[in-house]
Amino acid sequence: MNFTLRLVSDNFKEFLQFLKSISFSKAIRVGIAVTLPAVIATHLGYSEIGMAISFGAF
C-alpha cells in the first residue's frame, strides 16, 4: 500500500512539474493561436480567411 501511494505521489509531482513547464505554456498558446482565428472567422462567415490565419499561426 505504501509503495503504491509513493508511486502515485511521484507521478503526480512529475505531472505538476510538466504543467508548470515552459513547453506546456507554449503548447497552450499555439493551440489558442491556431484555434481562435478559425472559430471566430467561421462564426462571422469568413472561414477561408480564418483557416489561412490559423495555418499561418501554426
C-alpha positions as CSV (number, residue, x, y, z in Angstrom):
1,M,0.0,0.0,0.0
2,N,2.8,2.4,1.0
3,F,4.7,1.7,-2.3
4,T,1.6,2.4,-4.4
5,L,0.9,5.7,-2.6
6,R,4.5,6.7,-3.1
7,L,4.4,5.8,-6.8
8,V,1.2,7.8,-7.3
9,S,2.7,10.7,-5.4
10,D,5.8,10.7,-7.5
11,N,3.9,10.6,-10.7
12,F,1.6,13.4,-9.6
13,K,4.6,15.6,-8.8
14,E,6.0,14.9,-12.3
15,F,2.7,15.8,-13.8
16,L,2.5,19.1,-11.8
17,Q,6.1,20.0,-13.0
18,F,5.0,19.3,-16.6
19,L,2.0,21.6,-16.2
20,K,4.3,24.4,-14.9
21,S,6.9,23.9,-17.6
22,I,7.6,26.3,-20.5
23,S,6.8,23.6,-23.1
24,F,3.2,23.3,-21.8
25,S,2.6,27.0,-21.8
26,K,3.9,27.3,-25.3
27,A,1.7,24.4,-26.4
28,I,-1.4,26.2,-24.9
29,R,-0.5,29.4,-26.7
30,V,-0.1,27.7,-30.0
31,G,-3.3,25.8,-29.6
32,I,-5.2,29.1,-28.9
33,A,-3.4,30.9,-31.7
34,V,-4.4,28.2,-34.2
35,T,-8.0,27.6,-33.0
36,L,-9.3,31.0,-32.2
37,P,-9.0,32.7,-35.6
38,A,-10.7,29.7,-37.4
39,V,-13.6,29.7,-34.9
40,I,-14.1,33.4,-35.0
41,A,-13.8,33.7,-38.7
42,T,-16.1,30.7,-39.3
43,H,-18.7,32.3,-37.0
44,L,-18.5,35.6,-39.0
45,G,-18.7,33.8,-42.3
46,Y,-15.1,34.1,-43.4
47,S,-13.9,30.5,-43.0
48,E,-11.3,30.7,-45.8
49,I,-9.6,33.7,-44.2
50,G,-9.8,32.1,-40.7
51,M,-8.2,28.9,-41.9
52,A,-5.4,30.9,-43.6
53,I,-4.7,32.8,-40.4
54,S,-4.7,29.6,-38.4
55,F,-2.3,27.9,-40.8
56,G,0.0,30.9,-40.6
57,A,-0.1,30.9,-36.8
58,F,0.8,27.2,-36.8
